[in-house]
């Protein structure tokens, strides 16, 4: 029996990924007619876009919020017969008596 606590490390990793987009605009389709690409019925600000390959992952920041804390014993110990370990009772003498009380009723 013992009472204590311990935690693992708590880290926060902030990452992002990016992908490039290839867009184009036709500036001149006909040298003598500028209205087709700029003010025509099918004129657009950007003619077409296509997604390129995915970029890689970028780590923006890696925070260590809390370092790992090994097991800290408050009462008792973490090893048998080690520092802080104490013997509560001799189980061989009183445990069978209370077991019979529970099994057969008080």
SVG drawing of the C-alpha trace seen along z (x, -y; Angstrom):
<svg xmlns="http://www.w3.org/2000/svg" viewBox="-25 -46 40 64">
<polyline fill="none" stroke="black" stroke-width="0.4" points="0.0,0.0 1.2,-3.4 0.1,-6.8 2.0,-8.9 1.9,-10.5 3.8,-10.8 3.2,-12.3 4.5,-12.0 5.9,-14.9 3.3,-17.3 4.3,-18.7 2.5,-20.9 3.6,-20.8 2.2,-23.3 2.5,-22.3 1.1,-23.2 1.2,-21.9 1.0,-23.9 0.1,-23.1 0.8,-25.3 -1.9,-26.4 -1.0,-27.1 -3.2,-29.8 -3.1,-31.6 -4.7,-34.4 -4.6,-34.8 -3.5,-38.4 -3.8,-38.5 -5.8,-35.9 -6.1,-38.0 -3.7,-40.9 -6.4,-43.0 -9.3,-42.3 -8.6,-43.1 -12.3,-42.7 -12.4,-39.0 -10.1,-38.3 -10.9,-41.4 -14.5,-42.5 -16.0,-39.7 -18.9,-37.4 -16.5,-34.7 -13.9,-37.1 -12.7,-36.1 -10.2,-37.6 -8.4,-34.3 -8.9,-31.8 -8.0,-28.6 -6.3,-27.2 -5.0,-23.7 -3.7,-22.4 0.0,-21.5 1.7,-18.9 1.4,-18.9 4.1,-20.6 5.8,-19.3 4.9,-19.7 6.4,-22.7 6.8,-22.9 6.0,-26.4 6.6,-25.9 7.3,-23.0 6.4,-23.8 7.4,-21.8 4.6,-22.6 5.7,-20.2 8.6,-17.9 8.2,-14.3 7.9,-13.7 8.9,-10.3 6.9,-8.5 6.8,-10.5 5.8,-8.6 3.9,-10.5 3.0,-7.7 4.7,-4.3 7.4,-3.5 7.8,-2.5 9.8,0.6 9.2,3.3 11.2,2.7 12.6,-0.5 12.6,-4.0 9.1,-5.1 7.8,-1.5 6.1,-0.4 4.3,2.8 0.6,2.2 -0.4,5.4 0.3,9.1 -2.3,10.2 -2.0,13.9 -3.6,13.3 -6.5,10.9 -7.4,11.2 -8.9,14.7 -11.0,13.7 -12.6,10.7 -13.0,12.8 -15.2,15.3 -17.2,12.5 -18.0,11.1 -18.8,14.5 -21.0,15.7 -22.5,12.4 -21.8,10.3"/>
</svg>
